[in-house]
Amino acid sequence: LKDEIVTVETPAFAESIKEGDITFDKKVGDSVAEDEVIAKIETDKTTMEIKAPKAGVIEELLVADGSTITANLPVIKLRLGGAG
């Protein structure tokens, strides 16, 4: 499906973790491969990675870099398919 846009959410957090700080490894317009790390979430216990569900291009970041976020929050819009 060409130009399909999917929303990538933060993963479910462990029971003891309520929130974390997100840092993006990619910016709008960057191409990503399937399973490539797009962002990381730092919590007081661990660092979680958010990976691209499929290959595509970062269309939009839905939260600010460095912001504090919670589980199952939409953070990235990804346009599926190759660049250009």
Wavefront OBJ file of the C-alpha trace (Angstrom):
o trace
v 0.000 0.000 0.000
v 1.691 3.134 -1.213
v 1.653 6.208 1.016
v -0.130 4.487 3.861
v 0.609 6.280 7.119
v 0.800 4.364 10.382
v 1.031 5.779 13.879
v 3.732 4.256 16.054
v 3.001 4.154 19.786
v 5.218 3.745 22.808
v 5.338 0.168 24.077
v 3.575 -0.985 27.217
v 5.713 -0.214 30.249
v 6.492 -2.576 33.109
v 4.047 -2.360 35.996
v 6.441 -0.350 38.158
v 7.159 2.248 35.456
v 4.778 5.139 34.940
v 6.653 7.381 32.518
v 9.899 7.998 30.713
v 11.744 10.599 28.649
v 11.805 10.103 24.886
v 14.741 10.918 22.640
v 14.446 10.536 18.887
v 17.258 8.935 16.872
v 15.532 9.986 13.643
v 13.981 13.197 12.387
v 11.128 14.061 10.026
v 12.015 13.065 6.475
v 14.415 10.294 7.510
v 14.023 6.887 5.906
v 13.950 3.928 8.263
v 14.193 0.190 7.721
v 11.840 -2.292 9.353
v 12.928 -2.843 12.986
v 15.288 0.140 12.891
v 15.360 2.091 16.156
v 13.480 5.389 15.800
v 13.536 6.540 19.414
v 14.519 5.529 22.918
v 12.629 5.949 26.170
v 14.711 6.420 29.309
v 13.044 5.461 32.571
v 14.538 5.233 36.033
v 14.937 1.466 35.584
v 15.626 0.822 31.919
v 15.904 2.165 28.403
v 13.331 0.954 25.890
v 13.615 1.217 22.129
v 10.844 2.165 19.732
v 11.406 0.418 16.417
v 9.870 0.995 13.020
v 7.104 -1.576 12.410
v 7.848 -1.426 8.670
v 10.188 0.398 6.314
v 9.150 3.959 5.583
v 9.790 7.640 6.046
v 9.229 9.628 9.249
v 6.266 11.865 8.463
v 5.750 13.582 11.803
v 6.939 13.470 15.413
v 3.890 13.687 17.651
v 5.762 14.547 20.864
v 8.723 16.834 21.468
v 12.214 15.369 21.712
v 13.125 15.014 25.391
v 9.528 15.163 26.589
v 8.132 12.940 29.326
v 5.698 10.364 27.983
v 3.595 7.428 29.135
v 2.889 3.959 27.731
v 0.777 3.416 24.604
v 1.115 7.025 23.496
v 1.215 7.843 19.770
v 4.670 9.318 19.100
v 5.484 8.989 15.398
v 3.649 9.034 12.089
v 5.409 6.782 9.585
v 4.704 6.839 5.845
v 5.185 3.279 4.647
v 7.335 2.498 1.635
v 10.657 3.746 0.362
v 11.906 7.293 0.292
v 10.942 9.582 -2.561
l 1 2 3 4 5 6 7 8 9 10 11 12 13 14 15 16 17 18 19 20 21 22 23 24 25 26 27 28 29 30 31 32 33 34 35 36 37 38 39 40 41 42 43 44 45 46 47 48 49 50 51 52 53 54 55 56 57 58 59 60 61 62 63 64 65 66 67 68 69 70 71 72 73 74 75 76 77 78 79 80 81 82 83 84
